[in-house]
């Protein structure tokens, strides 16, 4: 990422969760530990089905007396509805602020120029009262600023940053094995732990119960993880959602996200993945992208 560039992530939405029981409310349903969220620390987390399958993933950032939830915008309405279902009689207010706040990404190097910043996943500081945080999933994904839309351009000017389309940012995210676009295609299809959320700091196995905790813990403790979500490079041809991925005559997985940053669920043979092999689907040759967390 260019140190002088800022990328406005227009496909991100923002919810604000507030109220005296907001911390307990979130702690009971999310896969990470809300106690980690402080003025100087933000987290990545997920909301799973009771069976432990993927529904939503998001970043949680402390804001005033509540929490910002930074989620893919095309999922924000469904997440809003799901959270309200879980709210019941809890003293919690859930607001959709997607039309008022925007998320922007900058490089890790630019973030480290800020006074008081640290090269630490999730480390959060304030810039003119707005939170700016080093991505809790992977520090090489840079930092993100959650800011009122009306203040964004003034902040760009003060930071001497030039706006550009976020293509470079999403290419980097894909290279790091982190899906951020069309994640609704994963819903209820694969287990949260198969999405590499442990490696992306999105699951706390030491916290108490949460929705989907039983199966997530069982897969982890009994070493039952047999598939992983992997980024795909299309060498030749075209892919479509739900196409199978083959190696010779063996079915190795399935394409789940078929956009310009594709992902598929892939079998782990003997807990190892061969990133040098060329795989294929109906009309394409495919290689798997090797993320940093793979030895």
N, C-alpha and C positions, 0 to 999 in steps of 0.2 A: 504494500500500500504506500502511496506517495505521501510524504509527510506534509505536503502543502495542500492536500486535497481533502474535501469533506463530501461525503456521499449521503444524500437525503434518502432515507429508506421509506418511501411513500407506501409500501405494502405492509408496513407495521401498524398495529393499532395499540391503543392504550386504554386499559381499565384502571380505575382508582377504587381501592377497597379501603373503607374507613369505618370507624366505630369502635366502641370499647371492647368488643369481642372479635375484632378482625384477626388478631394474631392466632387465637385459639381456633377460629373458623378455618383458617388456612392450614394450620398445623394438622388438623384432623383429616385433610383430604389430599394434600400434595405429597410428592415423593421425597422432597428434600426437607430440611429442618428450618423452619421459619425463624428460629432463634438465632440463626446465623446472619439474618438481615439486620444491619445496623446502618447508622449514618455513613460509616466508612466501608461497608461491605454489602454487596448484592449477590444474588444467587441465580442459578438456572434450575428449573424444576419442571415437573410434568404432572398432568392430571390423567389418571388411568381409569379404565373400566374396573368394576369389582373383580374381574378375572385377570387383571394386570395388563390388559392390552392398551395400546396407545390411543389417546384421545386428543390431548393438546400438550404443547410444550411452550414455555415462556420464561422470561426473566422477571425477577421480583426485586424491586428497588424501593428503599425507604423514601417516603415523601411526606413531609410534615408529620401528622399523627397517623398516617395510613401507609398504603403501599401502592406503587405503580405496578401494573402487570403489563409487560411488553410482549405482545403476541402477534402472530401473522394476522394481518387485517382481515383476510377472507374468512378467518375462523373466529373473529372477535364476537360476532353476534351469537354464535353457538356456545362459545365459552361463557358469555354473559348469561345466557339462559341456563346453562348447566350450573353455574355458581349460584344462581338464584334458586334453583331446585334444592341445592344442598343447604342453602341459608336457613330455611324453615323459620324458626322464631328467633334466630340469633340476632343480637343487636349489631347488625352490620349493614353498611350502605355500599352498594356497588354502582359505580357510575361509568358510563362509556364516554371517555374524553378524547376519542380518536379524531374528532374534528377540531380539537383545541390544541393538542400536543402532537409533536412530530419526533421521530427518532432519526438521528444522524450518526454516521460512523466516521471515525478518524483513525489514523494509524496509532499503533502502540508507541512509536517514537514521539509523536506529537503529544500524546497523553503524558509521557514521562517528562515533558518540558514544564508541566504545571507544577507549581509549588505544592509540596506535600504529597505528590503522587508516589506510588510504589509499584514495582513490577511484580504484581501479585494478582492472581485470578480474582475477579470480583471487586478489587479495591475501588472505592468510590469516594469522590471528592465533589465539591460544589464549585460551579463556575457561574458567578452572578446569580446565585440561589438555585441554579438548576443542576441536577445530578449528572455527573459524567463518570463512567465506570469502565474499567478494563474488563473485557468480556469474561464472564465466569466459566465459560465452556473451554476456551482456549485463548491464551493471551496473544497469540499471533493473529487472531481475528481482529485485533485492535480494540478501540474503545468506542463507546456509544454515548451520545448526549441525548437526554430526553428534555425537550424544551418547548415552551409555548410557541406556536407557529409564528406569531407576530414578532417574536424576539430572535428568531433564527438568523435572519439576514444581518442584523446588527451584530450578533455574536460571530458570524462568519468574518465580518469586517474587522472586529477587534482581534480575532485570532489569526488574521492574515491567511485565511483559507479560501480556496477556490472551489466552487461547487462543480461536481461532475456526476454523470449518470453512474449508478451503482454497479455496473457490469463487473468491474475489476473486483469489487468487494465480494460479489456473489461467486465469482470464479475462485477466489481465495477460500471462501467458505466451503465450496464443493471440494477443492483440493484437500482441505482439512477434514473432510468426511462429515460435514455438518449441514444437513438439509434445512433450508429456511423458506423455500418457495413450494407451494402446492402440498404442504404437509397434511392437508386434509385427506390426501390419497392414502395415508398410512392408517387412518382411523379404524380401529377395531379389527385390523388385519394382522398386526404383529405385536408381540409383547414389548412393553416399554424397555425392558432390559436388552432386547434384541436391537434396539435403536442406539446402542452404545451410550446410554445415559449414565452408566457408571463411569465410563472413561471421560465423559463430558461434565462430570461433577454434578449430575442432576439427581442422584439417588443417595440418600443417607440410610445405610443399613443399620445404624445404631439408634435411630429415632423410634418412636412408638408407632402405633398403627396408623395407616392411611388407606385410602381407597386403592385396592389392588396390591396391597403389601404382601399378602399371604403367598400368592404365586410368584411374585418377584423375589421374595426371600427364598422360596423353595428352589427356584431355578439357580439362584446364586449358591446357596449352601450345599445343594446336591450336585453341583457342577453339571447341570442339565442344559447349559446354553449350547445349542447346536446350530444356530443360525444368527447371522448379523446383517444389519443394514449397511450396504456398501455403496460408495459413489462409483459411478460407471463412466468410462470414456468410450465413446462410440467411434471406432476406428473406420468403419465403413457401413453404409446403409442407414436404415431408419428403424426406430423401435416404437413400440406401442405399449401402453399400460396393460399389465397382466400377462404379457408374453413370457414364456419360460426361457430360462438361460441354461444352455447346455455346454458341456465339455465332452466332445466326441458324442457318445450316445447317452451320457448320464445327465439327468436333469439336476442342475446345481442350484436353481433358484428361480426368482420371478421378478420382473420389472414392476415397480410400484409407482415411481415418479418418472414420467417420460417427457419432461420439459427440457430446456437447454442445459439444466444441471441435474442429470438423471441419477436415480438411486434404485437399487434393487435389494431384495432380501436374498441372502446367499448362504448356502450350507457351509459349515466348517468341517472339513475332513480331518479327523485326528487333531482338532483344535488349531489347525494351521490353514492358511489360505495361500495359494500360489498366485502371486501377482504378476508372474512372468507369462502365464498361459494366456492364450487368446480363446475366449468363449464366444458363443454365438446364440442369437435368437432367430426368429423366422427369417428376417431380412437384414441382419446386421452382425458385424464382428465387434466384439466388446473386450475391453480390458478393465480390470478393477483398479481403482485408485487406492494406493497404499497410504493410509493416514499416519500421522506422527505416532499414535499410540500403539501401532503394531511394531513389534520387534523384528 
